[in-house]
């Protein structure tokens, strides 16, 4: 994607021109103006939508295009009966058809789950774009259409369909769409082997497949996709070291590799990858200060670094880094206040910050009350926007666990038990919605450790409950998740079956730099029998 700044006055003028161009199409149809006039109007609207989107995207103002979504879809989509190989779109008007497809992809992006949340409009627009593009192949017989423009547009439509499915938790549909993205990128690279942009695009496609594997809990598969993606991008970067998009792509792959390392209990490795990504993000943000997407990417990266710092036992640094990440997300959100996904993501990050500050021994009373109030005003959107609704639910769980932790710090173990019991249904819902989500499992682990701390304080562990919770966490451990999840599993095992041989599990927990937050719980509970001896 190209990036440049666009002033507010220019954006407003462009937007008026776009709306006027789209409206002109409607007037042309109503008045029965000749097909050539309609074609020219479509061409004008397509051009302006594409050009304006390229200017608005980097500065976080794509929401300005939301008002032309449905009307643009009706007027730019395929004509009734479709557009086939025999139609003009596949011949002399191929460039016009490609322009319409590009505009439809913009409409899809603006209304996607990462934009205005009108995924019904987005999916219709993106599928319409693919229907327009399909008859253009083979490209050799279509004048005015380059492989780069065609496959980039085809890949973008497939990517956004995959992203929407991904956010809705439909990973099979997401994988199919992202595989179309991969195939389009590979065809582009085959037809233009010297085009470095094709290689970078393929790297992005592989990264997308890696993110799906990650969400499925297939950590090794995800790591392989991310490594393959990074290799392609680094090779491309060696050929064009000043290219901003390629540098962004390298930072993205390194961020994902850092996240995989964190989930697998390797915080030192995670920080190495994330710090390298951060250096690149900072340099690019300084070079392009008006591009709000870069600011948001940097904020998200700081959240990942904070999680790795916490896993390494550096609690104070983790809290400070998490606060910096949240501040960047707030700043980006101010530039695009209509982006509901960004708001939900920021609220989610605020919940993570509460827990990070509590881990560092800091007071959170004021921030806890403020976030609880904000979440109370967020509507449930499970049906219309499942991705945003999940973030709301998970943020609510973080607030609830922060309240439990606050009670634990005060030594009010009765309140701890009561508040933990009140979270049981919400935790079960999160796990049902996303059974392999790594953050779900970390919340599940944190909740279990709070319960164990309450039991240890009271001297009477519920071994049957420990066994149930151990078995609930077992699938995540079997899949290779370590760190906090493995710590909780080991503590629950020590509670459920005292005296169980370690078999190297503790060494596995700490081998790559993970520091247990509650190491005392990894051994048998120090409860005593009525005679003052450890129970048999």
Secondary structure, 3 states (H helix, E strand, C coil): CCCCCCCHHHHHHHHHHHHHHHHHHHHHHHHCCCHHHHHHHHHHHHHHHHHHHHHHHCCCCHHHHHHHHHHHHHHHCCCCCCCCCCCHHHCCCHHHHHHHHHHHHHHHHHCCCCCCCCHHHHHHHHHHHHHHHHCCCCHHHCCCCCHHHHHHHHHHHHHHHHHHHHHCCCHHHHHHHHHHHHHHHHHHHHHCCCCHHHHHHHHHHHHHHHHHHHHCCCHHHHHHHHHHHHHHHHHHHHHCCCCHHHHHHHHHHHHHHHHHHHHCCCHHHHHHHHHHHHHHHHHHHHHCCCCHHHHHHHHHHHHHHHHHHHHCCCHHHHHHHHHHHHHHHHHHHHHCCCCHHHHHHHHHHHHHHHHHHHHCCCCCHHHHHHHHHHHHCCCCCCCCCHHHHHHHHHHHHHHHHHHHHHHHHCCCHHHHHHHHHHCHHHHHHHHHHCCCCHHHHHHHHHHHHHHHHHHHHHCCCCHHHHHHHHHHHHHHHHCCCCCHHHHHHHHHHHHHCCCCCCCCHHHHHHCCCCCCCCHHHHCCCCCCCCCCCCCC
